[in-house]
Amino acid sequence: MVQIFDVLIILVVALNFVALGVSRIRGVINAVALQGVLLGTFPLFVHSQIGRRVILLIVVTIVLKGRVIPVFLVQAMREANIRHQVKPVVSFVSSLLLGAVGTGLAMMFSHTLPLTKEHSDMLLVPASLSTVWTGFLMLTSRREAIMQVLGFLLLENGILLFGLLLLEAMPFLVEAGVLLDLFTGVFVMGIIIHHINREFDSISTEHLSKLKE
């Protein structure tokens, strides 16, 4: 079980690099969706005792991150007539290099945290910090609003990954609240994408600098 879990964590980190290095929006959506599905299964490996609350969280996470939100984003692409390829502020090669540096620093920083022996032997913490860093890179180095939505999703994936360490201590309402905030954020960004495209015939957030009071 431990070996399978380590392989899944490595896949999560690999999907971060896929999101940074792929130029097609659909490819990034698929990578983030697959990452969300993998994260949904992680409670099965992190905690030995799985109750109904955790099972419900697993099902909701997989359905929401792996199906509902990706379908919503693809629909937003079609409605706004968004082109399939993007031109980042930072080149794809530079993004991959920054992602690699961030992942290495995450590995180093995780060893300084006061974790229990059980959790310190896992790759969970460095993977979560690496995913947060990848989400931040996506938010700051991509012009298109839909890519920034995907960056927000990656950022939330990293936070959720770290929160698995405290799953037994977190009340159900907090867990449900995180997923609700995520869905609400993506829904609002979908509306923003629609209005940016309607006003400027583009989804580049650079156009927002032209807005006046």
Backbone as ProteinMPNN parsed JSONL, in Angstrom:
{"seq_chain_A": "MVQIFDVLIILVVALNFVALGVSRIRGVINAVALQGVLLGTFPLFVHSQIGRRVILLIVVTIVLKGRVIPVFLVQAMREANIRHQVKPVVSFVSSLLLGAVGTGLAMMFSHTLPLTKEHSDMLLVPASLSTVWTGFLMLTSRREAIMQVLGFLLLENGILLFGLLLLEAMPFLVEAGVLLDLFTGVFVMGIIIHHINREFDSISTEHLSKLKE", "coords_chain_A": {"N_chain_A": [[0.826, -1.21, 0.0], [1.949, 1.227, 0.793], [3.902, 1.601, -1.164], [2.31, 1.853, -3.448], [0.988, 4.213, -2.802], [3.122, 6.041, -2.779], [3.782, 6.003, -5.488], [1.461, 7.141, -6.575], [1.627, 9.713, -5.488], [3.925, 10.634, -6.752], [2.932, 10.682, -9.353], [1.069, 12.761, -9.063], [2.786, 14.958, -8.673], [4.113, 14.849, -11.128], [2.021, 15.524, -12.834], [1.798, 18.196, -12.232], [3.968, 19.268, -13.649], [3.147, 18.626, -16.203], [0.942, 20.337, -16.447], [2.274, 22.772, -16.436], [3.842, 22.626, -18.716], [2.303, 22.106, -20.984], [0.747, 23.398, -23.874], [-1.839, 23.44, -24.826], [-5.114, 24.167, -23.8], [-7.106, 22.287, -23.196], [-5.547, 20.054, -22.617], [-4.319, 20.857, -20.234], [-6.579, 21.111, -18.604], [-7.403, 18.423, -18.516], [-5.195, 17.312, -17.194], [-5.298, 18.573, -14.668], [-7.793, 17.652, -13.857], [-7.349, 14.859, -13.687], [-5.459, 14.884, -11.662], [-7.063, 15.793, -9.569], [-8.776, 13.588, -9.265], [-6.961, 11.64, -8.39], [-6.179, 12.795, -5.953], [-8.551, 12.542, -4.606], [-8.61, 9.881, -3.896], [-6.66, 9.623, -1.987], [-7.197, 9.747, 0.872], [-7.768, 7.09, 1.492], [-5.321, 5.894, 1.679], [-3.894, 7.382, 3.51], [-5.16, 7.307, 6.017], [-6.031, 4.76, 8.276], [-8.493, 4.063, 9.385], [-11.527, 4.405, 7.991], [-14.355, 6.247, 7.828], [-17.906, 6.924, 7.32], [-18.048, 9.655, 6.842], [-15.564, 10.316, 5.703], [-15.632, 8.712, 3.427], [-17.729, 9.914, 2.043], [-16.569, 12.399, 1.556], [-14.507, 11.591, -0.166], [-15.953, 10.66, -2.411], [-17.346, 13.0, -3.189], [-15.198, 14.719, -3.744], [-13.899, 13.406, -5.899], [-15.944, 13.365, -7.856], [-16.526, 16.112, -8.123], [-14.016, 17.409, -8.665], [-12.98, 15.759, -10.649], [-14.929, 15.522, -12.617], [-17.257, 17.381, -12.67], [-16.24, 20.105, -12.481], [-14.188, 20.104, -14.591], [-15.899, 19.647, -16.861], [-17.459, 21.943, -16.703], [-15.511, 23.919, -17.22], [-14.716, 23.253, -19.824], [-17.115, 23.718, -21.139], [-17.265, 26.464, -20.732], [-15.136, 27.263, -22.354], [-16.182, 26.66, -24.884], [-18.475, 28.285, -25.019], [-17.356, 30.827, -24.85], [-15.804, 30.808, -27.056], [-13.028, 30.191, -27.002], [-9.622, 30.088, -27.903], [-7.54, 27.205, -28.403], [-4.848, 27.051, -27.726], [-2.302, 28.605, -25.706], [-0.385, 31.567, -24.896], [2.058, 32.012, -22.765], [3.163, 34.385, -20.213], [5.649, 33.846, -19.102], [7.943, 31.665, -20.624], [7.32, 28.239, -21.657], [9.436, 26.489, -21.154], [10.895, 27.914, -19.238], [8.953, 28.0, -17.266], [8.783, 25.293, -16.586], [11.351, 24.931, -15.54], [11.264, 26.662, -13.322], [9.246, 25.361, -11.947], [10.567, 22.961, -11.347], [12.625, 23.895, -9.685], [11.087, 24.92, -7.567], [9.897, 22.543, -6.673], [12.136, 21.142, -5.765], [12.961, 22.846, -3.665], [10.722, 22.577, -2.064], [10.977, 19.93, -1.23], [13.249, 20.172, 0.358], [12.41, 22.025, 2.314], [10.326, 20.687, 3.558], [11.541, 18.862, 5.234], [12.244, 20.341, 7.396], [10.014, 20.818, 8.868], [7.983, 20.273, 11.797], [6.978, 17.371, 11.833], [5.175, 14.315, 12.515], [6.676, 11.052, 12.909], [5.462, 9.193, 11.277], [4.271, 10.761, 9.275], [6.438, 12.208, 8.33], [7.912, 10.432, 6.857], [6.516, 10.214, 4.544], [5.832, 11.341, 1.177], [4.001, 13.293, 1.086], [3.863, 15.947, 2.138], [6.001, 17.46, 0.766], [4.955, 17.119, -1.835], [2.514, 18.457, -1.661], [3.346, 21.109, -1.145], [4.788, 21.571, -3.472], [2.714, 21.458, -5.349], [1.151, 23.645, -4.591], [2.988, 25.68, -5.202], [3.151, 25.322, -7.99], [0.531, 26.004, -8.731], [0.591, 28.706, -8.019], [2.492, 29.651, -9.856], [1.08, 29.241, -12.239], [-1.013, 31.034, -11.899], [0.3, 33.491, -11.994], [1.815, 33.574, -14.321], [0.334, 33.219, -16.596], [-1.743, 34.592, -19.078], [-4.394, 34.206, -19.899], [-7.698, 34.032, -18.656], [-8.968, 31.599, -18.102], [-6.83, 29.853, -17.775], [-5.793, 30.882, -15.475], [-7.821, 30.216, -13.738], [-7.426, 27.451, -13.706], [-4.933, 27.469, -12.501], [-5.714, 28.345, -9.977], [-7.169, 26.108, -9.212], [-5.121, 24.189, -9.056], [-3.668, 25.304, -6.968], [-5.517, 25.02, -4.881], [-5.65, 22.268, -4.841], [-3.153, 21.611, -3.805], [-3.386, 22.682, -1.216], [-5.485, 21.1, -0.234], [-4.226, 18.632, -0.318], [-2.246, 18.9, 1.651], [-3.947, 19.224, 3.789], [-4.883, 16.677, 4.219], [-3.347, 15.483, 6.142], [-4.481, 16.3, 8.465], [-6.95, 15.222, 8.511], [-8.518, 13.618, 10.235], [-8.89, 15.311, 12.355], [-10.241, 17.464, 11.336], [-13.386, 18.958, 11.137], [-16.434, 17.884, 9.511], [-17.916, 19.928, 8.278], [-16.014, 21.868, 7.707], [-14.464, 20.576, 5.781], [-16.372, 20.194, 3.755], [-16.883, 22.868, 3.318], [-14.496, 23.765, 2.124], [-14.586, 22.496, -0.387], [-16.925, 23.669, -1.325], [-16.202, 26.371, -1.454], [-14.282, 26.141, -3.453], [-15.829, 25.298, -5.695], [-17.537, 27.501, -5.901], [-15.688, 29.535, -6.44], [-14.681, 28.753, -8.978], [-17.043, 28.879, -10.438], [-17.651, 31.625, -10.329], [-15.384, 32.634, -11.664], [-15.88, 31.555, -14.148], [-18.044, 33.109, -15.002], [-16.738, 35.575, -15.127], [-14.895, 35.047, -17.177], [-16.67, 34.8, -19.327], [-17.726, 37.421, -19.514], [-15.416, 38.965, -19.964], [-14.673, 37.977, -22.471], [-16.91, 38.745, -23.95], [-16.811, 41.541, -23.909], [-14.256, 42.217, -24.9], [-13.626, 40.424, -26.874], [-11.759, 38.487, -26.339], [-9.912, 36.479, -23.949], [-7.834, 37.357, -22.459], [-6.402, 38.546, -19.506], [-5.042, 40.891, -19.545], [-6.527, 42.867, -20.706], [-8.072, 43.883, -18.696], [-6.792, 45.996, -17.543], [-7.573, 48.139, -19.012], [-9.999, 48.96, -18.129], [-12.029, 51.481, -16.718], [-13.119, 53.576, -13.993]], "CA_chain_A": [[0.0, 0.0, 0.0], [2.827, 2.396, 0.867], [4.533, 1.769, -2.468], [1.287, 2.376, -4.361], [0.745, 5.606, -2.436], [4.268, 6.831, -3.25], [3.652, 6.124, -6.941], [0.392, 8.1, -6.839], [2.14, 11.047, -5.169], [4.828, 10.998, -7.849], [2.069, 11.044, -10.475], [0.518, 14.09, -8.786], [3.847, 15.932, -8.957], [4.34, 14.83, -12.574], [0.926, 16.276, -13.459], [2.134, 19.617, -12.098], [4.838, 19.63, -14.772], [2.316, 18.574, -17.414], [0.155, 21.575, -16.486], [3.17, 23.89, -16.748], [4.511, 22.479, -20.006], [1.381, 21.881, -22.098], [0.238, 24.651, -24.422], [-3.269, 23.325, -25.116], [-5.918, 24.34, -22.596], [-7.771, 21.022, -22.885], [-4.561, 19.195, -21.985], [-4.153, 21.307, -18.845], [-7.815, 20.747, -17.904], [-7.363, 16.983, -18.267], [-4.165, 17.048, -16.183], [-5.819, 19.01, -13.37], [-8.888, 16.752, -13.504], [-6.756, 13.597, -13.249], [-4.863, 15.136, -10.352], [-8.149, 15.845, -8.604], [-9.24, 12.222, -9.017], [-5.948, 10.988, -7.558], [-6.28, 13.351, -4.604], [-9.76, 12.013, -3.986], [-8.362, 8.534, -3.371], [-5.572, 9.635, -1.008], [-7.587, 9.391, 2.249], [-7.738, 5.639, 1.669], [-3.956, 5.486, 1.983], [-3.349, 8.158, 4.621], [-5.801, 6.939, 7.276], [-6.413, 3.348, 8.327], [-9.913, 3.967, 9.708], [-12.305, 5.22, 7.062], [-15.766, 6.28, 8.183], [-18.825, 7.408, 6.29], [-17.721, 11.041, 6.527], [-14.422, 10.325, 4.792], [-16.087, 8.128, 2.154], [-18.509, 10.952, 1.366], [-15.615, 13.393, 1.067], [-13.818, 10.991, -1.308], [-16.87, 10.637, -3.555], [-17.61, 14.378, -3.617], [-13.969, 15.26, -4.325], [-13.667, 12.795, -7.215], [-16.982, 13.815, -8.792], [-16.422, 17.551, -8.348], [-12.744, 17.757, -9.298], [-12.695, 14.95, -11.817], [-15.974, 15.548, -13.634], [-18.117, 18.565, -12.737], [-15.475, 21.312, -12.796], [-13.66, 20.045, -15.959], [-16.98, 19.844, -17.825], [-17.815, 23.355, -16.623], [-14.478, 24.702, -17.892], [-14.806, 22.981, -21.266], [-18.298, 24.438, -21.605], [-16.897, 27.887, -20.775], [-14.316, 27.439, -23.553], [-17.04, 26.639, -26.071], [-19.355, 29.449, -25.015], [-16.565, 32.037, -25.081], [-15.032, 30.612, -28.283], [-11.641, 30.37, -26.59], [-8.673, 29.314, -28.684], [-7.079, 26.04, -27.646], [-3.47, 27.203, -27.291], [-2.046, 29.817, -24.939], [0.955, 32.147, -24.938], [2.308, 32.456, -21.388], [4.097, 35.494, -19.966], [6.914, 33.13, -18.964], [7.957, 30.558, -21.578], [7.041, 26.927, -21.085], [10.686, 25.939, -20.626], [11.187, 28.625, -17.99], [7.959, 27.558, -16.288], [9.19, 23.964, -16.121], [12.536, 25.098, -14.695], [10.798, 27.228, -12.056], [8.535, 24.292, -11.251], [11.552, 22.027, -10.812], [13.281, 24.559, -8.548], [10.121, 24.955, -6.48], [9.737, 21.186, -6.144], [13.326, 20.842, -4.985], [12.895, 23.604, -2.418], [9.658, 21.975, -1.245], [11.561, 18.742, -0.616], [14.165, 20.602, 1.413], [11.676, 22.699, 3.379], [9.468, 19.731, 4.273], [12.329, 18.185, 6.271], [12.403, 21.237, 8.55], [8.745, 20.937, 9.571], [7.847, 19.344, 12.942], [5.987, 16.351, 11.517], [5.314, 13.028, 13.182], [7.517, 10.126, 12.147], [4.624, 8.574, 10.255], [4.056, 11.686, 8.165], [7.711, 12.669, 7.79], [8.394, 9.441, 5.898], [5.71, 10.309, 3.331], [6.106, 12.431, 0.234], [2.765, 14.069, 1.033], [4.115, 17.368, 2.385], [6.662, 18.099, -0.384], [4.058, 17.135, -2.997], [1.522, 19.519, -1.467], [4.017, 22.401, -1.331], [5.096, 21.684, -4.894], [1.47, 21.743, -6.073], [0.82, 25.042, -4.297], [3.911, 26.502, -5.985], [2.74, 25.226, -9.39], [-0.662, 26.828, -8.871], [1.006, 30.115, -7.982], [3.118, 29.942, -11.14], [0.027, 29.328, -13.249], [-1.771, 32.265, -11.674], [1.096, 34.694, -12.262], [2.541, 33.523, -15.591], [-0.588, 32.969, -17.699], [-2.609, 35.743, -19.329], [-5.783, 33.809, -20.104], [-8.443, 33.876, -17.408], [-9.266, 30.19, -17.843], [-5.607, 29.258, -17.253], [-5.674, 31.315, -14.085], [-8.76, 29.361, -13.003], [-6.732, 26.182, -13.522], [-3.923, 27.718, -11.481], [-6.423, 28.353, -8.706], [-7.498, 24.714, -8.897], [-3.888, 23.543, -8.606], [-3.371, 25.853, -5.641], [-6.43, 24.391, -3.931], [-5.25, 20.863, -4.741], [-2.032, 21.549, -2.873], [-3.904, 22.912, 0.136], [-6.233, 19.903, 0.139], [-3.25, 17.564, -0.104], [-1.662, 19.118, 2.975], [-4.995, 19.046, 4.785], [-5.121, 15.262, 4.485], [-2.656, 15.125, 7.379], [-5.344, 16.665, 9.587], [-8.299, 14.821, 8.126], [-9.267, 13.111, 11.376], [-9.186, 16.407, 13.28], [-11.047, 18.489, 10.666], [-14.818, 18.66, 11.104], [-16.989, 17.669, 8.176], [-18.359, 21.192, 7.695], [-14.846, 22.553, 7.158], [-14.11, 19.882, 4.549], [-17.38, 20.545, 2.762], [-16.724, 24.285, 3.022], [-13.389, 23.921, 1.184], [-15.081, 22.126, -1.704], [-17.917, 24.659, -1.732], [-15.442, 27.557, -1.865], [-13.659, 25.829, -4.733], [-16.85, 25.316, -6.742], [-18.003, 28.882, -6.042], [-14.637, 30.298, -7.103], [-14.652, 28.393, -10.396], [-18.279, 29.379, -11.034], [-17.5, 33.07, -10.505], [-14.4, 32.863, -12.706], [-16.531, 31.262, -15.422], [-18.807, 34.311, -15.37], [-15.764, 36.602, -15.5], [-14.392, 34.684, -18.507], [-17.708, 35.118, -20.306], [-17.859, 38.868, -19.694], [-14.202, 39.467, -20.609], [-14.735, 37.631, -23.885], [-17.981, 39.514, -24.594], [-16.426, 42.947, -24.029], [-12.992, 42.427, -25.592], [-13.426, 39.367, -27.846], [-10.549, 37.784, -25.928], [-9.969, 36.163, -22.529], [-6.609, 37.787, -21.817], [-6.661, 39.451, -18.39], [-4.365, 42.17, -19.803], [-7.54, 43.856, -21.067], [-8.684, 44.46, -17.487], [-6.116, 47.269, -17.246], [-8.229, 49.192, -19.783], [-11.256, 49.331, -17.485], [-11.997, 52.751, -15.967], [-14.291, 53.789, -13.131]], "C_chain_A": [[0.86, 1.26, 0.0], [3.481, 2.657, -0.484], [3.548, 2.325, -3.487], [1.043, 3.852, -4.086], [1.874, 6.506, -2.916], [4.202, 7.035, -4.761], [2.581, 7.147, -7.303], [0.849, 9.528, -6.553], [3.086, 11.534, -6.266], [4.029, 11.391, -9.091], [1.462, 12.427, -10.296], [1.546, 15.167, -9.102], [4.13, 16.0, -10.456], [3.259, 15.612, -13.312], [1.108, 17.771, -13.293], [2.979, 20.085, -13.274], [4.088, 19.553, -16.106], [1.524, 19.868, -17.56], [1.021, 22.774, -16.863], [3.716, 23.83, -18.169], [3.616, 22.296, -21.202], [0.805, 23.211, -22.571], [-1.26, 24.624, -24.697], [-4.07, 23.347, -23.823], [-6.603, 23.032, -22.213], [-6.816, 20.046, -22.201], [-4.343, 19.554, -20.526], [-5.388, 20.941, -18.024], [-7.811, 19.258, -17.56], [-6.345, 16.626, -17.186], [-4.659, 17.414, -14.785], [-6.954, 18.102, -12.912], [-8.357, 15.415, -13.005], [-6.105, 13.753, -11.884], [-5.925, 15.179, -9.267], [-8.689, 14.468, -8.256], [-8.249, 11.476, -8.122], [-6.014, 11.483, -6.122], [-7.493, 12.8, -3.867], [-9.562, 10.637, -3.371], [-7.348, 8.517, -2.231], [-6.0, 9.328, 0.424], [-7.583, 7.9, 2.516], [-6.364, 5.145, 2.075], [-3.404, 6.179, 3.228], [-3.884, 7.687, 5.961], [-6.303, 5.499, 7.216], [-7.904, 3.164, 8.583], [-10.709, 4.952, 8.846], [-13.78, 5.105, 7.437], [-16.62, 6.795, 7.047], [-18.513, 8.836, 5.879], [-16.599, 11.125, 5.511], [-14.815, 9.764, 3.431], [-16.883, 9.16, 1.35], [-17.595, 12.019, 0.783], [-14.884, 12.879, -0.173], [-14.694, 11.053, -2.556], [-17.101, 12.051, -4.098], [-16.382, 14.971, -4.302], [-13.732, 14.718, -5.729], [-14.675, 13.302, -8.239], [-16.794, 15.287, -9.144], [-15.164, 17.911, -9.117], [-12.495, 17.002, -10.598], [-13.71, 15.044, -12.935], [-16.676, 16.899, -13.761], [-17.331, 19.8, -13.182], [-14.827, 21.237, -14.183], [-14.726, 20.251, -17.038], [-17.395, 21.314, -17.865], [-16.803, 24.223, -17.375], [-14.493, 24.484, -19.399], [-16.005, 23.701, -21.865], [-18.023, 25.93, -21.701], [-16.039, 28.186, -21.997], [-15.187, 27.521, -24.8], [-17.912, 27.888, -26.156], [-18.595, 30.726, -25.356], [-15.724, 31.948, -26.351], [-13.543, 30.85, -28.035], [-10.743, 29.522, -27.475], [-8.006, 28.267, -27.788], [-5.654, 26.184, -27.127], [-3.269, 28.555, -26.62], [-0.613, 30.272, -25.15], [1.256, 32.718, -23.557], [3.237, 33.663, -21.325], [5.51, 34.942, -19.834], [6.869, 31.92, -19.884], [7.726, 29.224, -20.873], [8.299, 26.291, -20.494], [11.038, 26.593, -19.295], [10.209, 28.211, -16.888], [8.325, 26.194, -15.714], [10.403, 24.055, -15.2], [12.156, 25.672, -13.329], [10.029, 26.189, -11.246], [9.485, 23.291, -10.626], [12.276, 22.614, -9.608], [12.351, 24.578, -7.34], [9.912, 23.59, -5.846], [10.935, 20.782, -5.299], [13.342, 21.565, -3.652], [11.824, 23.058, -1.482], [10.168, 20.733, -0.53], [12.463, 19.125, 0.553], [13.409, 21.203, 2.602], [10.84, 21.723, 4.198], [10.224, 19.016, 5.388], [12.518, 19.05, 7.511], [11.118, 21.362, 9.362], [8.643, 19.91, 10.695], [6.734, 18.321, 12.715], [6.214, 15.103, 12.363], [6.132, 12.089, 12.301], [6.727, 9.472, 11.016], [4.475, 9.457, 9.036], [5.365, 12.168, 7.546], [8.294, 11.703, 6.769], [7.62, 9.474, 4.583], [6.212, 11.434, 2.436], [4.939, 13.4, 0.149], [3.032, 15.562, 1.165], [4.871, 18.026, 1.228], [5.793, 18.151, -1.634], [3.025, 18.245, -2.875], [2.149, 20.898, -1.674], [4.375, 22.631, -2.794], [3.859, 22.041, -5.707], [1.0, 23.167, -5.83], [1.693, 25.974, -5.117], [3.536, 26.481, -7.472], [1.495, 26.068, -9.655], [-0.344, 28.309, -8.876], [1.666, 30.522, -9.293], [2.08, 30.106, -12.241], [-0.748, 30.634, -13.116], [-1.006, 33.497, -12.146], [1.738, 34.716, -13.647], [1.646, 33.24, -16.788], [-1.536, 34.15, -17.845], [-4.083, 35.366, -19.351], [-6.477, 33.533, -18.772], [-8.692, 32.409, -17.083], [-8.025, 29.456, -17.328], [-5.373, 29.676, -15.811], [-6.663, 30.572, -13.192], [-8.101, 28.011, -12.72], [-5.602, 26.317, -12.5], [-4.53, 27.747, -10.089], [-6.779, 26.934, -8.27], [-6.268, 23.958, -8.406], [-3.506, 24.021, -7.205], [-4.241, 25.195, -4.577], [-6.118, 22.904, -3.765], [-4.103, 20.691, -3.751], [-2.469, 21.738, -1.436], [-4.664, 21.686, 0.64], [-5.295, 18.74, 0.447], [-2.602, 17.686, 1.269], [-2.693, 18.872, 4.072], [-5.318, 17.593, 5.09], [-4.423, 14.795, 5.756], [-3.525, 15.383, 8.602], [-6.781, 16.202, 9.362], [-9.133, 14.356, 9.316], [-9.668, 14.218, 12.333], [-10.096, 17.46, 12.669], [-12.515, 18.104, 10.691], [-15.334, 18.597, 9.672], [-17.382, 18.987, 7.505], [-17.19, 21.966, 7.098], [-14.443, 21.918, 5.833], [-15.093, 20.235, 3.432], [-17.256, 22.011, 2.362], [-15.605, 24.542, 2.037], [-13.848, 23.602, -0.229], [-16.109, 23.136, -2.223], [-17.233, 25.941, -2.187], [-14.8, 27.341, -3.228], [-14.67, 25.932, -5.867], [-17.349, 26.737, -6.987], [-16.979, 29.729, -6.783], [-14.58, 30.023, -8.593], [-15.898, 28.923, -11.103], [-18.177, 30.885, -11.309], [-16.499, 33.376, -11.61], [-14.968, 32.533, -14.084], [-17.353, 32.445, -15.919], [-17.869, 35.419, -15.83], [-15.213, 36.327, -16.898], [-15.396, 35.071, -19.583], [-17.775, 36.618, -20.569], [-16.606, 39.488, -20.322], [-14.25, 39.19, -22.107], [-15.789, 38.455, -24.613], [-17.557, 40.955, -24.847], [-15.219, 43.145, -24.934], [-12.725, 41.401, -26.687], [-12.119, 38.618, -27.607], [-10.696, 37.464, -24.454], [-8.671, 36.527, -21.82], [-6.929, 38.779, -20.707], [-5.917, 40.77, -18.542], [-5.37, 43.269, -20.133], [-8.168, 44.508, -19.859], [-8.027, 45.781, -17.117], [-6.746, 48.431, -17.993], [-9.524, 49.678, -19.136], [-11.07, 50.601, -16.654], [-13.24, 52.83, -15.092], [-15.288, 54.712, -13.806]], "O_chain_A": [[0.557, 2.233, -0.69], [3.601, 3.808, -0.903], [3.91, 3.176, -4.3], [0.908, 4.651, -5.014], [1.625, 7.609, -3.404], [4.527, 8.113, -5.26], [2.764, 7.933, -8.233], [0.501, 10.45, -7.29], [3.05, 12.701, -6.657], [4.403, 12.324, -9.801], [1.349, 13.186, -11.258], [1.219, 16.176, -9.728], [4.36, 17.082, -10.997], [3.545, 16.287, -14.301], [0.628, 18.546, -14.12], [2.745, 21.158, -13.831], [4.363, 20.325, -17.024], [1.438, 20.432, -18.65], [0.551, 23.691, -17.536], [4.02, 24.865, -18.763], [4.096, 22.324, -22.335], [0.421, 24.05, -21.757], [-1.888, 25.679, -24.791], [-3.749, 22.639, -22.868], [-6.675, 22.699, -21.03], [-7.221, 19.298, -21.312], [-4.2, 18.674, -19.677], [-5.264, 20.509, -16.878], [-8.172, 18.873, -16.447], [-6.593, 15.747, -16.361], [-4.464, 16.658, -13.833], [-7.074, 17.809, -11.723], [-8.854, 14.887, -12.011], [-6.19, 12.857, -11.044], [-5.717, 14.662, -8.169], [-9.022, 14.199, -7.103], [-8.653, 10.764, -7.203], [-5.918, 10.694, -5.182], [-7.461, 12.614, -2.65], [-10.265, 10.267, -2.43], [-7.191, 7.49, -1.569], [-5.232, 8.696, 1.149], [-7.41, 7.483, 3.661], [-6.237, 4.112, 2.732], [-2.546, 5.63, 3.919], [-3.146, 7.666, 6.946], [-6.918, 5.079, 6.235], [-8.515, 2.228, 8.067], [-10.569, 6.168, 8.971], [-14.374, 4.029, 7.377], [-16.128, 7.068, 5.952], [-18.684, 9.203, 4.716], [-16.668, 11.91, 4.565], [-14.384, 10.276, 2.398], [-16.729, 9.266, 0.133], [-17.806, 12.489, -0.334], [-14.663, 13.632, -1.121], [-14.235, 11.449, -3.628], [-17.059, 12.276, -5.308], [-16.506, 15.649, -5.322], [-13.405, 15.474, -6.643], [-14.303, 13.633, -9.365], [-16.888, 15.671, -10.31], [-15.227, 18.636, -10.11], [-11.882, 17.527, -11.527], [-13.41, 14.692, -14.076], [-16.688, 17.494, -14.839], [-17.71, 20.465, -14.146], [-14.899, 22.223, -14.917], [-14.484, 20.952, -18.02], [-17.651, 21.863, -18.937], [-17.187, 25.153, -18.085], [-14.303, 25.428, -20.166], [-15.924, 24.233, -22.972], [-18.483, 26.592, -22.631], [-16.189, 29.24, -22.615], [-14.954, 28.358, -25.672], [-18.069, 28.476, -27.226], [-19.109, 31.597, -26.057], [-15.012, 32.892, -26.693], [-12.888, 31.604, -28.755], [-11.062, 28.369, -27.766], [-7.926, 28.433, -26.571], [-5.283, 25.5, -26.172], [-3.967, 29.524, -26.92], [0.258, 29.488, -25.528], [0.764, 33.792, -23.212], [3.996, 33.929, -22.257], [6.456, 35.501, -20.389], [5.86, 31.216, -19.924], [7.912, 29.1, -19.662], [8.236, 25.632, -19.456], [11.429, 25.917, -18.344], [10.589, 28.087, -15.724], [8.196, 25.962, -14.512], [10.48, 23.345, -14.198], [12.663, 25.223, -12.301], [10.138, 26.136, -10.021], [9.254, 22.82, -9.513], [12.516, 21.915, -8.623], [12.773, 24.288, -6.22], [9.767, 23.482, -4.629], [10.782, 20.159, -4.249], [13.69, 20.981, -2.626], [11.988, 23.071, -0.262], [9.84, 20.502, 0.634], [12.442, 18.484, 1.604], [13.732, 20.92, 3.756], [10.665, 21.914, 5.402], [9.621, 18.608, 6.381], [12.91, 18.547, 8.563], [11.131, 21.955, 10.44], [9.157, 18.798, 10.565], [5.674, 18.401, 13.335], [7.315, 14.87, 12.862], [6.262, 12.308, 11.096], [7.26, 9.229, 9.933], [4.54, 8.982, 7.902], [5.4, 12.502, 6.361], [9.081, 12.104, 5.911], [8.023, 8.833, 3.612], [6.913, 12.345, 2.876], [4.887, 14.235, -0.753], [2.493, 16.36, 0.397], [4.427, 19.066, 0.741], [5.872, 19.105, -2.408], [2.695, 18.901, -3.863], [1.546, 21.761, -2.311], [4.279, 23.752, -3.295], [3.938, 22.833, -6.646], [0.508, 23.828, -6.745], [1.199, 26.955, -5.672], [3.598, 27.514, -8.139], [1.407, 26.758, -10.67], [-0.931, 29.078, -9.637], [1.426, 31.622, -9.79], [2.188, 31.004, -13.077], [-1.094, 31.262, -14.117], [-1.61, 34.446, -12.645], [2.165, 35.776, -14.104], [2.15, 33.041, -17.893], [-2.07, 34.651, -16.855], [-4.926, 36.125, -18.874], [-5.92, 32.889, -17.884], [-8.634, 32.014, -15.919], [-8.151, 28.531, -16.526], [-4.819, 28.914, -15.019], [-6.376, 30.324, -12.021], [-8.211, 27.489, -11.61], [-5.343, 25.394, -11.728], [-3.941, 27.24, -9.135], [-6.696, 26.605, -7.087], [-6.353, 23.178, -7.457], [-3.074, 23.231, -6.366], [-3.757, 24.852, -3.498], [-6.298, 22.344, -2.683], [-4.085, 19.747, -2.961], [-1.99, 21.046, -0.538], [-4.511, 21.282, 1.793], [-5.545, 17.959, 1.365], [-2.429, 16.688, 1.968], [-2.36, 18.376, 5.149], [-5.954, 17.297, 6.102], [-4.85, 13.824, 6.38], [-3.335, 14.764, 9.649], [-7.714, 16.737, 9.961], [-10.322, 14.663, 9.398], [-10.665, 14.095, 13.046], [-10.671, 18.271, 13.396], [-12.851, 16.991, 10.288], [-14.753, 19.175, 8.753], [-17.202, 19.145, 6.297], [-17.356, 22.651, 6.089], [-14.119, 22.62, 4.875], [-14.691, 20.535, 2.308], [-17.493, 22.364, 1.206], [-15.721, 25.432, 1.194], [-13.545, 24.341, -1.166], [-16.154, 23.423, -3.419], [-17.631, 26.536, -3.189], [-14.775, 28.248, -4.06], [-14.405, 26.576, -6.882], [-17.56, 27.137, -8.132], [-17.333, 30.538, -7.64], [-14.445, 30.951, -9.391], [-15.815, 29.37, -12.247], [-18.565, 31.358, -12.377], [-16.728, 34.28, -12.413], [-14.588, 33.153, -15.077], [-17.358, 32.748, -17.112], [-18.157, 36.12, -16.8], [-15.076, 37.243, -17.708], [-15.022, 35.606, -20.626], [-17.87, 37.042, -21.72], [-16.708, 40.423, -21.116], [-13.911, 40.053, -22.917], [-15.589, 38.829, -25.768], [-17.9, 41.531, -25.879], [-15.154, 44.134, -25.664], [-11.703, 41.488, -27.367], [-11.46, 38.174, -28.548], [-11.502, 38.088, -23.763], [-8.424, 36.065, -20.706], [-7.65, 39.751, -20.935], [-6.133, 41.686, -17.748], [-5.118, 44.448, -19.883], [-8.745, 45.588, -19.979], [-8.644, 46.606, -16.442], [-6.493, 49.588, -17.659], [-10.082, 50.694, -19.549], [-10.059, 50.761, -15.97], [-14.274, 52.236, -15.399], [-16.338, 55.01, -13.236]]}, "name": "protein", "num_of_chains": 1, "seq": "MVQIFDVLIILVVALNFVALGVSRIRGVINAVALQGVLLGTFPLFVHSQIGRRVILLIVVTIVLKGRVIPVFLVQAMREANIRHQVKPVVSFVSSLLLGAVGTGLAMMFSHTLPLTKEHSDMLLVPASLSTVWTGFLMLTSRREAIMQVLGFLLLENGILLFGLLLLEAMPFLVEAGVLLDLFTGVFVMGIIIHHINREFDSISTEHLSKLKE"}
